[in-house]
């Protein structure tokens, strides 16, 4: 799943519109739309804002892990969990 797809999924899980996200994070709706459709890539600062807003790790948003609260360092634990 791409960064844009993760952002869109997180927004929908939160039950928010692109306009609501844009207003809360002080950015334009077209920018949020472009991020979600992978037409633009958010800067690190914007990724941190999304991470805090959605309470999701940067690793999750940036496609490094598949669990919202997991950190890259938790990969071994996740792998062990999958084997059970």
Secondary structure, DSSP 4 states (H G I P E B T S, - for coil): --HHHHHHHHHHHTT--HHHHHHHTTS-HHHHHHHHTTSS---HHHHHHHHHHHT--HHHHTTS-SSTT--GGGHHHHHHHHH-
